[in-house]
Amino acid sequence: MAAVTPASYSIPQKALHWLMALLILFNLIFAEAMEEVAEAYERGEVPSAENLTFANIHAYVGIAVLCLGLVRLAIRLTRGAPPAPAEEPPLLQLFAKLAHGTFYALFFLIPFSGIGAYYFGNQTAGFMHGGPLKSLMWLLIAVHILALLIHQFYWKTPVATRMTRG
């Protein structure tokens, strides 16, 4: 549990949030080469150099997410996070905590499952990586954005500024 309760996120927390958001979106959107490489290997073929290059970029971005996730978790555990706005109902505060905890879990589960699939040929890891875990990440991103919009326009709370300028 965090020792302090800051009013806003620190500059390193903000930078990590946005950098990881970009890297995660990049990998979610540009996973096609990884799928092409996996299918080529399953057919006993050699993947194209272009697909291997982009598959490696996907892998390296995933490893970067894993490493940044460790740094982000360490900062979160030592610095803490701002409290939920008073306007947010207690049940939704609980859901927000669960969602954020799930994000952190996915920062590790998705890269580790990808490593298991790509570097060790584990098909179960590959299924989890490209199936349920990827879908859960997309769902959480959508819910995260929806919650931000509700805070901004319904409850009119300054939640967005805590991760931008606040």
C-alpha positions as CSV (number, residue, x, y, z in Angstrom):
1,M,0.0,0.0,0.0
2,A,1.2,3.5,-0.8
3,A,2.6,5.6,2.0
4,V,1.3,8.9,0.7
5,T,-1.8,10.2,-1.1
6,P,-0.8,12.9,-3.7
7,A,-3.2,15.3,-5.2
8,S,-1.9,14.6,-8.7
9,Y,0.3,12.1,-10.5
10,S,4.0,12.9,-10.7
11,I,5.8,13.9,-13.9
12,P,7.4,10.4,-14.2
13,Q,4.0,8.8,-13.6
14,K,2.4,10.9,-16.3
15,A,5.3,10.2,-18.7
16,L,5.1,6.5,-18.1
17,H,1.4,6.5,-18.5
18,W,1.5,8.1,-21.9
19,L,4.5,6.3,-23.2
20,M,3.1,3.0,-22.2
21,A,-0.3,3.9,-23.7
22,L,1.4,4.6,-27.1
23,L,3.5,1.4,-27.0
24,I,0.5,-0.7,-26.0
25,L,-1.7,0.8,-28.7
26,F,1.1,0.3,-31.2
27,N,1.3,-3.4,-30.4
28,L,-2.5,-3.9,-30.3
29,I,-2.9,-2.3,-33.7
30,F,0.2,-3.6,-35.4
31,A,0.3,-7.3,-34.5
32,E,-0.3,-8.6,-38.0
33,A,3.4,-9.4,-38.8
34,M,3.6,-11.4,-35.6
35,E,0.6,-13.5,-36.6
36,E,2.1,-14.0,-40.1
37,V,5.3,-15.2,-38.6
38,A,3.5,-17.7,-36.3
39,E,1.4,-19.0,-39.2
40,A,4.5,-19.4,-41.4
41,Y,6.2,-21.5,-38.7
42,E,3.1,-23.6,-38.2
43,R,3.1,-24.4,-41.9
44,G,6.8,-25.3,-41.7
45,E,7.8,-22.3,-43.9
46,V,10.4,-19.6,-43.3
47,P,8.7,-16.2,-42.7
48,S,9.6,-13.2,-44.9
49,A,12.4,-10.9,-43.7
50,E,9.9,-8.1,-43.6
51,N,7.5,-10.0,-41.3
52,L,10.4,-11.1,-39.1
53,T,11.5,-7.5,-38.7
54,F,8.1,-6.3,-37.8
55,A,7.5,-9.3,-35.5
56,N,10.8,-8.5,-33.7
57,I,9.7,-4.9,-33.3
58,H,6.4,-6.1,-31.8
59,A,8.4,-8.3,-29.4
60,Y,10.8,-5.5,-28.4
61,V,7.9,-3.1,-27.8
62,G,6.2,-5.7,-25.6
63,I,9.4,-6.2,-23.6
64,A,9.7,-2.4,-23.3
65,V,6.1,-2.4,-21.9
66,L,7.1,-5.1,-19.4
67,C,10.1,-3.1,-18.2
68,L,8.3,0.2,-18.1
69,G,5.5,-1.6,-16.2
70,L,7.9,-2.6,-13.5
71,V,9.2,1.0,-13.2
72,R,5.6,2.3,-13.1
73,L,4.6,-0.2,-10.5
74,A,7.6,0.7,-8.3
75,I,6.7,4.4,-8.5
76,R,3.0,3.7,-7.9
77,L,3.9,1.7,-4.8
78,T,6.2,4.3,-3.4
79,R,4.5,7.5,-4.4
80,G,0.8,6.4,-4.4
81,A,-2.0,7.7,-6.5
82,P,-4.5,10.6,-6.1
83,P,-7.8,9.7,-4.3
84,A,-11.0,9.2,-6.2
85,P,-13.1,12.3,-6.5
86,A,-15.9,12.6,-3.9
87,E,-18.5,12.6,-6.7
88,E,-17.6,9.1,-7.7
89,P,-19.9,6.5,-6.0
90,P,-18.1,4.0,-3.7
91,L,-19.0,1.0,-5.9
92,L,-17.5,2.7,-9.0
93,Q,-14.4,3.6,-6.9
94,L,-14.1,-0.1,-6.2
95,F,-14.5,-0.9,-9.9
96,A,-11.8,1.7,-10.8
97,K,-9.4,0.1,-8.4
98,L,-10.1,-3.3,-9.9
99,A,-9.7,-1.9,-13.4
100,H,-6.4,-0.3,-12.5
101,G,-5.1,-3.5,-10.8
102,T,-6.1,-5.4,-14.0
103,F,-4.2,-3.0,-16.1
104,Y,-1.1,-3.6,-14.0
105,A,-1.6,-7.3,-14.2
106,L,-1.9,-7.1,-18.0
107,F,1.3,-5.0,-18.2
108,F,3.0,-8.2,-17.1
109,L,0.8,-11.1,-18.3
110,I,0.6,-9.9,-22.0
111,P,4.4,-9.5,-22.4
112,F,5.2,-12.7,-20.6
113,S,2.7,-14.7,-22.6
114,G,4.1,-13.1,-25.8
115,I,7.6,-14.1,-24.7
116,G,6.4,-17.6,-24.0
117,A,4.8,-17.8,-27.4
118,Y,7.4,-16.1,-29.6
119,Y,10.6,-17.2,-28.0
120,F,9.6,-20.6,-26.5
121,G,6.9,-21.7,-28.9
122,N,4.3,-22.2,-26.2
123,Q,0.9,-22.4,-28.0
124,T,-1.2,-21.9,-24.9
125,A,0.8,-18.7,-24.1
126,G,0.2,-17.6,-27.7
127,F,-3.5,-18.3,-27.4
128,M,-3.8,-16.3,-24.2
129,H,-1.6,-13.5,-25.6
130,G,-3.5,-12.9,-28.8
131,G,-7.0,-14.0,-27.5
132,P,-8.4,-13.3,-24.0
133,L,-5.6,-11.1,-22.7
134,K,-5.6,-8.9,-25.8
135,S,-9.4,-8.6,-25.7
136,L,-9.3,-7.8,-22.0
137,M,-6.8,-5.0,-22.7
138,W,-9.0,-3.5,-25.5
139,L,-12.0,-3.7,-23.1
140,L,-10.2,-2.0,-20.3
141,I,-9.0,0.8,-22.6
142,A,-12.6,1.4,-23.7
143,V,-13.9,1.4,-20.1
144,H,-11.0,3.7,-19.1
145,I,-11.8,6.2,-21.8
146,L,-15.6,6.0,-21.0
147,A,-14.9,6.5,-17.3
148,L,-12.8,9.6,-18.1
149,L,-15.6,11.0,-20.3
150,I,-18.1,10.4,-17.5
151,H,-15.9,12.2,-15.0
152,Q,-15.2,15.1,-17.4
153,F,-18.8,15.7,-18.7
154,Y,-21.2,14.1,-16.2
155,W,-19.6,14.6,-12.8
156,K,-17.4,17.5,-14.1
157,T,-14.4,16.4,-12.0
158,P,-10.8,17.3,-12.8
159,V,-9.7,13.7,-13.2
160,A,-8.2,14.2,-16.6
161,T,-6.0,17.0,-15.4
162,R,-4.3,14.6,-12.9
163,M,-2.7,12.7,-15.8
164,T,-2.2,15.8,-18.0
165,R,-1.4,19.1,-16.4
166,G,-2.7,18.9,-12.9
